[in-house]
Amino acid sequence: MNVGGKGHIMIKEAGECVPEQGGVGCGRSSGGRVSFPEAAQCLSHPPSYTCVRASTHLAPLEEIQHKLEEELKKQQMCNSSAEEISVQILPHPRIPDVLLLPVDGPRPVKQLSSEVVVGAQCGSAVLRGAHVFAPGIVASPKYMKAGDVVSVFSDLEGRCTRGATSFEGKRVFVGNGVAQMDRSRIFCTGEPPKGIGVQMVEPLYQSPSFDGVLPSLAFLQNLPSVVVGHVLGPRPGERILDMCAAPGGKTCHIAALMEDQGEVVALDRIEIRSIGFFKTPKRPPFPPESFDRVLLDAPCSGLGQRPNMGSTWSLKEICSYQPLQRKLFHAAVRLLKKGGVLVYSTCTVTLAENEEQVAWTLDTFPCLTLQPQEPHIGAGGMLGAGLSPEQLRLLQRFSPELSWDQTGTDRAAPLPCRADRDTIGFFIAKFLKN
Ligand SMILES: C[S@@+](CC[C@H](N)C(=O)[O-])C[C@H]1O[C@@H](n2cnc3c(N)ncnc32)[C@H](O)[C@@H]1O
């Protein structure tokens, strides 16, 4: 899919990518051609592993790996009658603070007659290992009681009426679970419900739940998002601006990489709840050239998110991001010191929000030049925005659809080999201000 900059979406064969640089050498295909249905199918599945960022500034990776194994074994022992419990956790071969855990699925799970319907966002979280939190539930059986075993469905188009007792619209089965509260507590108290509504016991995709597991040592984060922190390369003592920071995953990573020395100014349009301790008394406007590094993890159409089982967004909404991103670029460049680094990233797949933005930026701000990225584990940029092959090679695009294997054979490849290609769709560009 190629969303062009002139306000139109073209659904066509995905663009060709410049071959990857410095991958792990596991035979990644690049420059392949993928049809739109194939790309959509790939994005509708979750990645085949869970990525955890470890707080290696607080403890060595091996120690965190070991603690995580112990915690997850305890969790499994509570949920399973099996005698042999094994938890596989592998360090990423090139990224020093990343642990990878395989996801088992899709598994053959039998659907039940009692059905709970959840919103699409909640359904996607369940496919990535979460339980169903009560606010995500939109429909449940009329007489559902805590302890009932139910099948959970994701309402793909957001059409189910809240409080309904059944739903026949477009929906996808995500697994079976046990209701943790009566229907009346979810819909009839007048207060928004809190806590786990359905504990998943037979999810379609089995991966450990990280709810409350090693909260200061292990963070769920998509692999390309961890790469962003390293590409930005913050150093202790520097002053960093994270312009679009909520909910705060990358801000926390930046602070960890700085060993909590220096200053991270985290801003967002909305409140940043998870990182209150980085709140700074200093508020915008900031004087020009006041930051050593700026991260612009931009608001975007988010079409690279996985699993993404269908977007209800209009073309107008998707096209609204390019102008907003450009406004944010103006502010970023103004606030960056000379000699400073600007990293731009999105979790979308469109040319308009990625390579076209880079071409526009290089034209608009002659003081910026593209820089090599470290680590560079994705592919290069996509053709079509007028960038040269050298420029495309400096970009980093994660395109899971290019190596999507319908048959699932690829899931049998060793995890560290497939981890770099079985990611969400993502894009990173790094600039230096001269
Ligand atoms: C991709 S998300 C950021 C994710 C975040 N960096 C992280 O890693 O947790 C984009 C963010 O941009 C914010 N946003 C949207 N418009 C904005 C604006 N005009 N100024 C600042 N932030 C904005 C959204 O609220 C959203 O939190």
The ligand as an SDF file (V2000), in Angstrom:
LIG
                    3D

 27 29  0  0  0  0  0  0  0  0999 V2000
    3.5980    7.2210   18.4450 C   0  0  0  0  0  0  0  0  0  0  0  0
    2.8680    7.9350   19.8280 S   0  0  0  0  0  0  0  0  0  0  0  0
    4.2190    8.1800   20.9010 C   0  0  0  0  0  0  0  0  0  0  0  0
    4.6810    6.9440   21.6260 C   0  0  0  0  0  0  0  0  0  0  0  0
    5.7570    7.2420   22.6440 C   0  0  0  0  0  0  0  0  0  0  0  0
    6.8930    7.9000   22.0480 N   0  0  0  0  0  0  0  0  0  0  0  0
    6.2340    5.9810   23.3390 C   0  0  0  0  0  0  0  0  0  0  0  0
    7.2190    5.4000   22.9320 O   0  0  0  0  0  0  0  0  0  0  0  0
    5.6000    5.5850   24.3170 O   0  0  0  0  0  0  0  0  0  0  0  0
    2.5530    9.5630   19.2570 C   0  0  0  0  0  0  0  0  0  0  0  0
    2.1420   10.5290   20.3230 C   0  0  0  0  0  0  0  0  0  0  0  0
    2.0100   11.8180   19.7270 O   0  0  0  0  0  0  0  0  0  0  0  0
    1.1000   12.5420   20.5080 C   0  0  0  0  0  0  0  0  0  0  0  0
    0.6870   13.7540   19.7760 N   0  0  0  0  0  0  0  0  0  0  0  0
   -0.2640   13.9300   18.8580 C   0  0  0  0  0  0  0  0  0  0  0  0
   -0.2900   15.1870   18.4270 N   0  0  0  0  0  0  0  0  0  0  0  0
    0.6750   15.8410   19.0980 C   0  0  0  0  0  0  0  0  0  0  0  0
    1.1310   17.1850   19.1030 C   0  0  0  0  0  0  0  0  0  0  0  0
    0.5850   18.1040   18.3090 N   0  0  0  0  0  0  0  0  0  0  0  0
    2.1610   17.4900   19.9320 N   0  0  0  0  0  0  0  0  0  0  0  0
    2.7310   16.5650   20.7210 C   0  0  0  0  0  0  0  0  0  0  0  0
    2.3290   15.2760   20.7600 N   0  0  0  0  0  0  0  0  0  0  0  0
    1.3210   14.9270   19.9540 C   0  0  0  0  0  0  0  0  0  0  0  0
   -0.0010   11.5590   20.8040 C   0  0  0  0  0  0  0  0  0  0  0  0
   -0.7280   11.9290   21.9500 O   0  0  0  0  0  0  0  0  0  0  0  0
    0.7960   10.2500   21.0060 C   0  0  0  0  0  0  0  0  0  0  0  0
    1.0110   10.0300   22.3610 O   0  0  0  0  0  0  0  0  0  0  0  0
  1  2  1  0
  2  3  1  0
  2 10  1  0
  3  4  1  0
  4  5  1  0
  5  6  1  0
  5  7  1  0
  7  8  2  0
  7  9  1  0
 10 11  1  0
 11 12  1  0
 11 26  1  0
 12 13  1  0
 13 14  1  0
 13 24  1  0
 14 15  1  0
 14 23  1  0
 15 16  2  0
 16 17  1  0
 17 18  1  0
 17 23  2  0
 18 19  1  0
 18 20  2  0
 20 21  1  0
 21 22  2  0
 22 23  1  0
 24 25  1  0
 24 26  1  0
 26 27  1  0
M  CHG  2   2   1   9  -1
M  END
$$$$
